[in-house]
Amino acid sequence: MSDSTLEYYARNFKEFGESTFNVAFSSTQDRFLRHLPPKAAILDFGCGSGRDTSYFLQKGFSVTATDGSPEMCRLASANTGHEVKHLLFQELDAESAFDGIWACASVLHLPKTELKDVFLRMEKALKDNGILYVSFKYGSFEGIRNDRFFTDFTEDEFKVFLSQNSGMKIIDYWITADVRPERKEEKWLNLLIQKISR
């Protein structure tokens, strides 16, 4: 994650948390959870305010929560009462540890050159047939926007990216409007991706 992106969250963690923690997101969360066994091990990879970690814990899942921003880690820990580990995306080094990885509006802060390695790390961290949820702003932009780095994808561009950089397969994708009322004009690409059993 770029220095400018981490600096943005260091400055704005409180406001970001307030704008995201109480947003209703259960339709997308449940669409992911339906593919997991009861009490599955989930990695909330770039957990932000801790909204999704809190939801998954309430549903009885085992959650490992991480974020690359120390300030967001402290906020998410306070919001959830759950330990949040400080971890940059490029530092993930688990093997067959998780039934599911939830990367909601998180790895989109990496350029495609770094995303390649992170997708391989997520694939390695999943158990066979494990499920990855990932979301990106919809479009073709890559660069600094609103003081943060973003990589956007369309469904077609992402299919090409995944086929070149992973052994995983897309099992579902859908486009949504931003759930924050003030950003309802923004579109998001949501994807469920499965690790193929070797």
C-alpha positions in Angstrom: 0.0 0.0 0.0 1.4 3.4 -0.9 2.6 5.9 1.7 0.0 8.4 0.6 -2.8 5.8 1.2 -1.5 5.0 4.7 -1.1 8.6 5.5 -4.7 9.2 4.4 -6.0 6.6 6.9 -3.7 7.9 9.6 -5.3 11.4 9.2 -8.9 10.3 8.5 -9.4 7.0 10.4 -12.0 8.4 12.8 -14.2 10.0 10.0 -13.7 6.9 7.8 -14.8 4.6 10.7 -17.9 6.7 11.4 -18.9 6.6 7.7 -18.6 2.9 7.3 -19.0 1.0 10.6 -22.8 1.2 10.8 -23.6 0.9 7.1 -25.9 -2.0 6.3 -24.0 -4.5 4.3 -25.6 -7.9 5.2 -26.8 -8.8 1.7 -23.2 -8.9 0.5 -21.8 -10.4 3.7 -24.4 -13.2 3.6 -23.7 -13.9 -0.1 -20.1 -14.7 1.0 -21.0 -16.6 4.2 -23.4 -19.0 2.3 -20.3 -20.6 0.7 -18.6 -21.3 4.0 -19.1 -24.1 6.6 -20.4 -23.2 10.1 -17.8 -21.7 12.3 -15.4 -21.3 9.4 -12.1 -19.5 9.7 -12.2 -16.2 8.0 -9.5 -13.7 7.3 -10.8 -10.1 7.2 -8.0 -8.7 5.1 -7.9 -5.0 5.4 -10.7 -4.8 8.0 -11.0 -1.0 8.2 -13.5 0.0 10.9 -14.2 -3.6 11.8 -17.8 -3.6 10.5 -17.5 -7.0 8.8 -15.4 -8.6 11.5 -18.1 -7.7 14.0 -20.8 -9.2 11.7 -18.9 -12.4 11.2 -18.2 -12.8 14.9 -21.9 -12.3 15.7 -22.7 -15.1 13.2 -20.4 -17.5 15.0 -17.4 -17.5 12.7 -13.7 -17.5 13.7 -12.2 -14.3 12.5 -8.6 -13.1 12.0 -8.7 -9.4 11.4 -5.9 -7.4 9.9 -5.2 -3.9 8.6 -2.2 -2.1 7.2 -3.0 1.1 9.1 -2.1 1.1 12.8 -4.7 3.7 13.4 -7.4 1.6 11.8 -6.3 -1.4 13.8 -6.8 0.4 17.0 -10.2 1.7 15.9 -11.4 -1.7 14.7 -10.2 -3.3 17.9 -12.2 -0.8 19.9 -15.3 -1.2 17.7 -15.3 -5.0 17.9 -13.6 -5.9 21.1 -11.5 -8.3 19.0 -7.8 -8.3 18.4 -6.8 -6.7 15.1 -3.3 -7.5 13.7 -1.3 -4.8 12.0 -0.3 -6.4 8.6 0.4 -5.1 5.2 -1.1 -7.0 2.3 2.4 -8.0 1.1 3.2 -9.6 4.5 0.5 -12.3 4.4 2.3 -15.5 4.8 -0.2 -18.2 5.7 -0.8 -21.6 4.1 -4.1 -23.4 3.9 -5.3 -21.5 7.0 -8.7 -20.0 6.0 -12.0 -21.2 4.7 -12.7 -17.7 3.5 -10.9 -14.4 2.9 -12.9 -11.2 2.9 -11.0 -8.4 1.1 -13.8 -5.7 1.0 -12.6 -2.5 -0.6 -9.1 -3.2 0.6 -6.6 -4.7 -1.9 -7.9 -2.1 -4.4 -5.3 0.2 -2.9 -2.5 -1.8 -4.6 -1.3 -1.3 -8.2 -1.7 -4.3 -10.5 2.0 -5.1 -10.3 1.7 -5.6 -6.6 -1.8 -7.2 -6.7 -0.4 -10.1 -8.6 1.8 -11.2 -5.7 -1.0 -10.5 -3.1 -3.5 -12.7 -5.1 -1.0 -15.5 -5.0 -0.6 -15.0 -1.2 -4.3 -15.1 -0.7 -4.6 -18.2 -2.8 -1.9 -19.9 -0.7 -3.6 -18.8 2.5 -7.0 -20.4 1.5 -7.8 -24.0 2.1 -8.7 -26.1 -1.0 -12.0 -24.9 -2.3 -11.9 -21.9 0.0 -13.7 -18.7 -1.0 -12.3 -15.2 -1.6 -14.6 -12.1 -1.6 -13.0 -9.1 -3.2 -14.4 -5.7 -4.4 -13.1 -2.9 -6.6 -14.5 0.4 -7.7 -16.0 -0.2 -11.2 -13.9 1.2 -14.1 -10.5 1.2 -15.6 -8.7 3.8 -13.5 -5.3 3.1 -11.8 -3.6 5.8 -9.8 -4.1 8.4 -7.1 -7.6 9.6 -6.4 -8.8 11.5 -3.3 -5.3 11.2 -1.7 -5.3 7.4 -2.0 -4.1 4.9 -4.7 -6.8 2.9 -6.4 -6.9 0.1 -9.0 -10.4 -0.1 -10.6 -11.7 -3.1 -12.6 -14.5 -4.0 -15.0 -15.6 -7.6 -15.0 -13.8 -8.3 -18.3 -10.5 -6.7 -17.2 -10.6 -8.6 -13.9 -11.2 -11.9 -15.7 -8.0 -11.4 -17.7 -6.1 -10.3 -14.6 -7.1 -13.4 -12.6 -6.4 -15.8 -15.4 -2.9 -14.5 -15.6 -2.1 -14.3 -11.9 -3.9 -17.0 -10.1 -5.2 -20.6 -10.2 -8.5 -19.5 -8.7 -11.9 -19.2 -10.5 -14.7 -16.7 -10.4 -17.9 -18.3 -9.2 -20.0 -15.2 -8.9 -19.8 -11.5 -9.6 -22.2 -8.6 -9.4 -22.2 -4.8 -9.6 -23.6 -2.6 -6.8 -24.0 1.0 -5.9 -22.1 2.4 -3.0 -24.0 1.7 0.2 -23.1 5.1 1.6 -25.9 7.5 0.7 -23.7 10.4 -0.3 -21.8 8.1 -2.7 -24.7 6.1 -4.2 -23.6 7.1 -7.8 -20.4 5.2 -7.4 -20.4 1.6 -8.7 -18.6 -1.4 -7.3 -17.5 -4.7 -8.8 -18.0 -7.6 -6.3 -16.5 -11.0 -6.9 -16.6 -14.4 -5.2 -13.6 -16.5 -6.2 -12.8 -20.1 -5.3 -9.5 -21.8 -4.8 -9.4 -24.8 -7.1 -8.5 -28.0 -5.3 -5.2 -29.4 -6.6 
